[in-house]
Amino acid sequence: MRTEEEITLYLEAIMEEGDPALIAAALGDVARARNMSQLARDTGMMREGLYKALSGEGNPSFATVMKVAHAMWRGMPSRLAAAPLIW
């Protein structure tokens, strides 16, 4: 994923699936594609903790997923930012 458009399309497809584990892993994919260190600063969380929580084997709390999603949604194209986070 190199562009915001690619990221948006990817997240839209994942959100349609509605699988919480897949959504958490996708947020991790996007975080790694963008900048995990910046996400850590934006969320106030440790970078290492984010890597673990957003890995395929991670089991992040709902609060962690929401912090990450909120930080990522800022600056997202409006069509994805307007999408509700319902799973």
Disulfide bonds with the S-S distance in Angstrom:
none
